Amino acid sequence: MSRAVFAGLARPPALGARRMTDAPPDRLSIDPQSPHHDETALARGIGIRFKGVERKDVEEYSLSEGWIRVALGKKVDRRGRSLTVKLSGPVEAWFERAAPDGDAEPAA
């Protein structure tokens, strides 16, 4: 694969030894109705660092575009979904748990 494909993926220093295929998705949402929702990735747990600070309140993120969406307090829209605000800046994402045994790297 081209090295440019992974150039936008910023990783925390502790995860530098992980293989490239074990990177989280470029864009992910916790909303089940979103086209960017991935239950298997969410089950592994995603860590997000935004502008150097670890965040636990992220509802959606995009690594390549450099933004996150967070809830705007307890406000909801008329359909009961929380209102969000988009924040721009450097975003880093990583899996908090290792992949299941079935996804192990094949032997060379």
Summary of the structure (lengths in Angstrom):
residues: 108
radius of gyration: 15.1
end to end distance: 16.9
largest distance: 54.1
contacts: 228
relative contact order: 0.22
helix: 18%
strand: 36%
